[in-house]
């Protein structure tokens, strides 16, 4: 097996805060650790984060060349072309 030369630094969230949020919100400690790691420290913040709706999302057309990308995808679908999607390791974390 290939040995990594990188050392992971794992932050340990405040256990007291994690346990209190888990109790207050009736959530698992695993989920509350993730919330605390993302800077969520109150029940109100956690509820707002977990109960999002579309109004909390950014307009995707604010991204550079989004219209051009959408037009190209539409054209590929119309022409029955194959589409390949690439993403990097944190592509899903663009809102944080």
VENPE-V321617 format. One record per pair of residues at least 6 apart in sequence whose ideal C-beta (glycine too) atoms are under 6 Angstrom apart, sorted by the first residue. I is the first residue (numbers start at 1). J is the second residue. D is the distance in whole Angstrom. If there is no record, write none. Layout:
i->I j->J d->D
i->I j->J d->D
This chain:
i->13 j->33 d->5
i->13 j->36 d->4
i->13 j->37 d->6
i->17 j->36 d->6
i->18 j->29 d->6
i->18 j->32 d->5
i->18 j->33 d->5
i->18 j->36 d->6
i->21 j->32 d->4
i->22 j->29 d->5
i->22 j->32 d->4
i->24 j->43 d->5
i->25 j->43 d->6
i->25 j->46 d->6
i->35 j->46 d->5
i->40 j->46 d->5
i->40 j->49 d->6
i->60 j->66 d->6
i->76 j->83 d->5
